[in-house]
C-alpha cells in the first residue's frame, strides 16, 4: 500500500501546478485570458462576447482541464477520425466547438441580428448601399497585405474579413478556411469593434473638411411596411443566386428580419433577439476562446494578424469616407461624407460615431438615421464578401 509520501507525490504530479511548471507558456496564456477578462468586465469592451471568449481561453489553458483537444480536430480535418470520435473522446469545449465548425452559431447569431435590424434607412436611401460596399475596401486591403507577408490565400482571406467589422462573419469564414487561426482572428475582430469610437474619429477628421462634416442631410423618405417585408425576401433570392455559399449567413439574417417586419411572428422575433441570441452567444464565445491554446496562439503569426486587423479597420473607414466624399461632390453637397465611415458593419456603433462627429462639427446636425443606411448595408456587404472569399478559396 502506498505511503503518504507517494500519494502526495502522485497528487502533485497530476496537478495543474506541476504541469504548468513543465511549460511556462500556459501561464502566459492564463495571464492573457485574465487581461481580456479585465477588458470585458472593467473596460466593457464587447462584454457579451469578450467575457465568454476570455473564460474559454482560460479553461483551455488550465493544465489538466482537458476540455479542448485541437489534435482531435486536426485529425478530423485530415479525415482520419469521425465526428462521433470527437464526441466520445473530446471534452466539453470540443462539443461546444462542433457548432462553430458546422457554421451553426454564426448563422443563428445573424438571425438575432436580423431580428434587431431596421433596414428602413437603407430602403429609403438605396445609394447608401454603395457606401457599405466601399467600406469593404478594408477586407481586400488586408487580404493583399497578408498575401505579401507570406500567409496562404485561405488564411489571408480569413484575416481580411476582420475589416468587415463583423465578428460572426469572421468566425464563420475562418472556421471554414483557417480554423487554426480562429482565436486570434476572432479576438482581433471583436477587440477592434469595441474600439471603433477610438479608431475611426482621427481618420474621419483627417480625410474630411469642416465644411463637409457640417453638412445637414434632408429627412429620409418614409418606408412602407410592404417594402420592409419584400426587402429581405428579394435580397435573399438575388444574393443567394449570385453567391450560393453565403446562403447560411444571409438567409438567417433576412429570416430574422422578416420575423420582425411581418408583424405576425412577434414571439419568434423576440426569441431570436433575446433567448436564442443569448444562448448561442455563450456557446460561440467559449468555444472560440477554447481554440486559443498556448501551443498554437503564442506565435509571431498572431502578432501579424492583430496588426493586419487594425489596418483592415482603418482601410474600411477610409474606403467609406472616400466614397462619401465622392457622393458629396456628385450631389452638390447634399451627402455628409461622415456617414461613409458607418459602412463597416459594427451596428449601431459605427453609426453613432458618425453622429457624434457630425454634431461635433455642427451641434444641430443629426446623422444617425442617415448613417444607419450604410451601417446595415455593411452587414450585407461583409456577408457577401465572405461568401465571395469562400467561393474562391474554400
C-alpha positions in Angstrom: 0.0 0.0 0.0 1.4 3.4 -1.0 2.6 5.6 1.9 1.6 9.2 2.4 4.6 10.5 0.6 3.9 8.5 -2.6 0.3 9.6 -2.5 1.3 13.3 -2.1 3.9 12.9 -4.9 1.3 11.4 -7.2 -1.2 14.2 -6.4 1.5 16.8 -7.2 2.5 15.1 -10.5 -1.1 15.0 -11.7 -1.9 18.6 -10.6 -2.1 21.5 -12.9 0.6 23.3 -10.9 3.1 20.6 -11.8 2.1 20.6 -15.5 2.4 24.4 -15.7 5.9 24.1 -14.4 6.7 21.9 -17.4 5.5 24.5 -20.0 5.5 28.2 -18.9 3.6 29.2 -22.0 0.4 28.1 -20.3 0.9 30.7 -17.6 1.3 33.4 -20.2 -2.0 32.4 -21.8 -3.7 32.4 -18.4 -2.4 36.0 -17.9 -3.7 37.0 -21.4 -7.1 35.5 -20.6 -7.2 37.4 -17.3 -6.3 40.6 -19.2 -9.1 40.0 -21.7 -11.5 39.4 -18.8 -10.4 42.8 -17.4 -11.2 44.4 -20.8 -14.6 42.9 -20.8 -15.5 43.3 -17.1 -13.9 46.6 -16.3 -13.4 48.4 -19.6 -16.7 47.0 -21.0 -15.1 46.1 -24.4 -17.8 44.0 -26.1 -18.5 42.3 -22.7 -21.2 39.9 -24.1 -18.6 38.2 -26.2 -15.2 39.2 -24.6 -16.0 37.7 -21.2 -17.0 34.3 -22.8 -14.0 34.3 -25.1 -11.6 35.1 -22.3 -13.1 32.5 -20.0 -13.0 29.9 -22.7 -9.3 30.8 -23.2 -8.7 30.4 -19.5 -10.4 27.0 -19.4 -8.5 25.6 -22.3 -5.1 26.7 -21.0 -5.5 25.5 -17.4 -3.2 22.4 -17.3 -5.0 19.1 -16.9 -8.5 20.5 -17.7 -8.6 18.5 -21.0 -11.7 20.5 -22.2 -10.5 21.1 -25.8 -8.2 19.0 -28.0 -7.0 20.6 -31.2 -5.3 17.4 -32.2 -8.7 15.7 -32.5 -9.9 18.5 -34.8 -6.7 18.2 -36.9 -7.4 14.5 -37.3 -11.0 15.2 -38.2 -10.0 17.7 -40.8 -7.4 15.2 -42.2 -10.2 12.6 -42.4 -8.6 10.1 -40.1 -11.4 10.2 -37.4 -15.1 10.9 -37.5 -17.2 13.5 -35.6 -18.5 10.7 -33.4 -14.9 10.0 -32.2 -14.6 13.7 -31.1 -17.9 13.4 -29.2 -16.7 10.3 -27.4 -13.1 11.3 -26.8 -13.3 15.1 -26.6 -14.0 17.4 -23.7 -16.9 19.8 -23.1 -15.4 22.6 -25.2 -14.9 20.2 -28.1 -18.6 19.5 -28.0 -19.3 23.3 -28.0 -16.9 23.8 -30.9 -19.0 21.5 -33.2 -21.4 24.4 -33.6 -18.6 26.7 -34.8 -17.2 24.1 -37.2 -20.6 23.4 -38.6 -21.3 27.2 -39.1 -24.3 26.9 -36.8 -23.5 29.6 -34.2 -22.7 32.4 -36.6 -25.8 31.8 -38.6 -28.0 31.8 -35.5 -26.3 35.0 -34.3 -27.2 36.5 -37.7 -30.8 35.5 -37.2 -30.9 37.5 -34.0 -29.1 40.4 -35.6 -31.6 40.4 -38.5 -34.5 40.5 -36.0 -32.9 43.5 -34.3 -32.1 45.4 -37.5 -34.2 48.0 -39.2 -33.4 48.1 -42.9 -35.7 51.1 -43.4 -32.8 53.7 -43.7 -31.2 51.6 -46.4 -34.5 51.1 -48.3 -35.2 54.9 -48.0 -31.8 55.8 -49.4 -30.6 52.9 -51.6 -27.4 54.9 -52.5 -26.1 54.1 -49.0 -25.6 50.6 -50.3 -22.7 51.9 -52.3 -21.1 53.3 -49.1 -21.5 49.9 -47.4 -19.8 48.3 -50.4 -17.0 50.9 -50.4 -16.2 50.2 -46.7 -15.4 46.6 -47.7 -12.1 48.0 -49.0 -10.6 47.0 -45.7 -11.2 43.4 -46.3 -9.4 43.3 -49.6 -6.6 45.6 -48.5 -5.8 43.4 -45.5 -6.1 40.3 -47.7 -3.5 41.6 -50.1 -1.2 42.6 -47.3 -1.5 39.2 -45.7 -0.5 37.6 -49.0 2.5 39.9 -49.2 3.5 38.9 -45.6 3.5 35.2 -46.7 0.2 33.9 -45.4 -1.5 31.3 -47.6 -4.5 32.6 -49.6 -7.1 30.9 -47.4 -5.6 32.3 -44.2 -5.2 35.8 -45.8 -8.9 35.7 -46.7 -9.8 35.0 -43.1 -7.5 37.8 -41.9 -9.0 40.2 -44.4 -12.6 39.6 -43.2 -11.7 41.3 -39.9 -12.0 44.5 -41.9 -15.7 43.9 -42.3 -16.1 44.7 -38.5 -18.5 41.7 -38.3 -17.5 39.1 -35.6 -19.9 36.3 -36.6 -18.9 36.6 -40.3 -15.2 36.5 -39.3 -15.8 33.4 -37.2 -17.9 31.7 -39.9 -15.4 32.2 -42.7 -12.3 31.4 -40.5 -13.9 28.2 -39.2 -14.1 27.0 -42.8 -10.9 28.4 -44.3 -8.4 28.6 -41.5 -9.7 27.1 -38.2 -6.2 27.0 -36.7 -6.3 30.9 -36.7 -9.8 31.2 -35.3 -8.8 32.6 -31.9 -6.6 35.4 -32.9 -8.9 36.5 -35.8 -12.0 36.4 -33.6 -10.2 38.3 -30.7 -8.9 40.9 -33.2 -12.3 41.4 -34.8 -14.2 41.9 -31.5 -11.5 43.9 -29.9 -11.4 46.4 -32.8 -15.2 46.5 -33.0 -15.2 47.7 -29.3 -12.5 50.3 -30.1 -14.3 51.8 -33.1 -15.0 55.0 -31.1 -11.3 55.4 -30.8 -10.1 54.0 -34.2 -12.4 55.9 -36.5 -12.6 59.6 -35.4 -9.0 60.5 -36.2 -9.3 59.2 -39.7 -12.7 60.9 -40.2 -11.3 64.3 -39.2 -8.2 63.7 -41.3 -10.0 62.9 -44.5 -12.9 65.3 -44.3 -13.1 69.1 -44.2 -15.0 71.0 -41.5 -17.4 72.2 -44.3 -18.1 68.6 -45.3 -18.6 67.5 -41.7 -21.1 70.3 -41.1 -23.5 69.2 -43.9 -27.1 68.6 -42.7 -28.9 66.0 -44.6 -32.6 66.0 -45.6 -35.0 63.8 -43.7 -35.3 60.3 -45.1 -38.4 59.4 -47.0 -41.0 57.1 -45.2 -40.8 53.4 -45.9 -43.9 51.3 -46.2 -44.5 48.0 -44.4 -44.7 46.2 -47.7 -41.3 47.5 -48.7 -39.8 46.2 -45.4 -41.4 42.8 -45.9 -40.3 42.4 -49.5 -36.7 43.6 -48.9 -35.4 40.5 -47.0 -37.1 38.2 -49.5 -35.8 39.9 -52.6 -32.2 40.3 -51.1 -32.1 36.6 -50.1 -33.2 35.4 -53.6 -30.8 37.8 -55.5 -27.7 37.4 -53.4 -28.0 33.7 -52.9 -28.4 33.1 -56.6 -25.3 35.3 -57.1 -23.3 33.7 -54.3 -24.8 30.4 -53.1 -22.1 30.0 -50.4 -23.4 33.0 -48.5 -26.9 31.5 -48.0 -26.5 30.3 -44.4 -25.4 33.7 -43.1 -27.6 36.0 -45.3 -30.6 33.6 -45.2 -30.6 33.7 -41.4 -30.1 37.4 -41.3 -33.0 38.1 -43.6 -35.3 35.4 -41.9 -34.7 37.1 -38.5 -35.6 40.5 -40.1 -38.7 39.0 -41.7 -39.9 37.7 -38.3 -39.8 41.3 -37.0 -41.1 43.2 -40.0 -44.1 41.0 -41.0 -45.8 41.7 -37.6 -47.2 38.1 -37.5 -44.4 36.4 -35.6 -43.6 38.6 -32.6 -42.9 35.6 -30.4 -40.3 34.3 -32.9 -38.8 37.7 -33.3 -38.5 38.1 -29.5 -36.9 34.6 -29.2 -34.4 35.3 -31.9 -33.4 38.7 -30.4 -33.2 37.5 -26.8 -33.3 33.9 -25.7 -31.7 32.3 -28.8 -29.2 35.1 -29.2 -28.0 34.8 -25.6 -27.7 31.0 -25.6 -25.8 30.9 -28.8 -23.5 33.7 -27.7 -22.5 31.7 -24.7 -21.6 28.6 -26.8 -19.9 30.7 -29.5 -17.8 32.8 -27.2 -16.5 30.0 -25.0 -15.7 27.6 -27.9 -13.9 30.4 -29.8 -11.8 31.1 -26.7 -11.1 27.5 -26.4 -9.2 27.5 -29.6 -6.6 29.9 -28.1 -4.3 27.1 -26.9 -0.9 28.1 -25.7 0.9 25.9 -28.2 -0.9 27.5 -31.1 -1.8 31.0 -30.1 1.6 32.2 -28.9 3.4 32.9 -32.2 4.7 35.7 -34.4 1.8 35.0 -36.8 -0.7 36.0 -34.1 1.1 39.4 -33.7 0.9 39.9 -37.5 -2.8 39.1 -37.5 -3.5 41.6 -34.8 -1.6 44.3 -36.7 -3.3 43.4 -40.0 -6.7 43.6 -38.3 -6.1 47.2 -37.2 -5.0 48.0 -40.8 -8.2 46.4 -42.1 -10.4 48.5 -39.9 -8.6 51.7 -40.9 -8.9 50.9 -44.7 -12.5 50.1 -44.2 -13.1 53.5 -42.7 -11.0 55.2 -45.4 -12.9 53.4 -48.2 -16.3 54.5 -46.8 -15.1 58.1 -46.3 -13.6 58.4 -49.8 -16.8 57.2 -51.4 -18.7 59.5 -49.1 -16.6 62.5 -50.4 -17.4 61.4 -54.0 -21.1 61.4 -53.2 -20.8 64.8 -51.5 -19.3 66.2 -54.8 -21.8 64.4 -57.1 -24.8 65.5 -55.1 -23.7 69.1 -54.8 -23.0 68.9 -51.1 -26.2 67.0 -50.0 -24.4 64.0 -48.6 -22.3 64.3 -45.5 -19.2 62.1 -46.1 -19.1 61.1 -42.4 -21.8 58.6 -43.0 -19.4 56.7 -45.2 -17.4 55.6 -42.2 -20.5 53.8 -40.9 -20.2 51.4 -43.8 -18.4 49.0 -41.6 -20.9 46.5 -40.2 -20.5 47.3 -36.5 -24.2 48.0 -35.9 -25.0 50.5 -34.5 -21.7 51.6 -33.0 -20.2 52.9 -36.3 -23.4 54.9 -37.0 -23.2 56.5 -33.6 -19.6 57.6 -34.2 -20.7 59.3 -37.4 -23.5 61.0 -35.5 -21.1 62.2 -32.8 -18.5 63.6 -35.3 -21.3 65.3 -37.2 -22.6 67.0 -34.1 -19.1 68.0 -33.1 -18.8 70.0 -36.3 -22.4 71.2 -36.2 -24.4 70.9 -33.0 -27.7 70.9 -34.9 -26.6 68.0 -37.1 -28.4 64.7 -36.8 -26.8 62.0 -38.9 -27.7 58.8 -37.0 -30.6 57.5 -39.2 -28.7 58.5 -42.4 -25.6 56.6 -41.1 -27.7 53.5 -40.3 -28.2 53.0 -44.1 -24.5 52.4 -44.8 -24.2 50.6 -41.5 -26.8 47.9 -42.2 -25.5 47.8 -45.8 -22.2 46.9 -44.3 -23.7 43.9 -42.7 -24.9 42.6 -46.0 -21.6 43.7 -47.7 -19.4 41.8 -45.2 -21.5 38.6 -45.6 -21.3 38.9 -49.4 -17.5 39.4 -49.2 -17.2 36.4 -47.0 -19.2 34.3 -49.5 -17.1 35.5 -52.3 -13.8 34.6 -50.5 -15.3 31.2 -49.5 -16.2 30.5 -53.1 -12.6 31.4 -54.2 -10.6 29.7 -51.5 -13.0 27.2 -49.9 
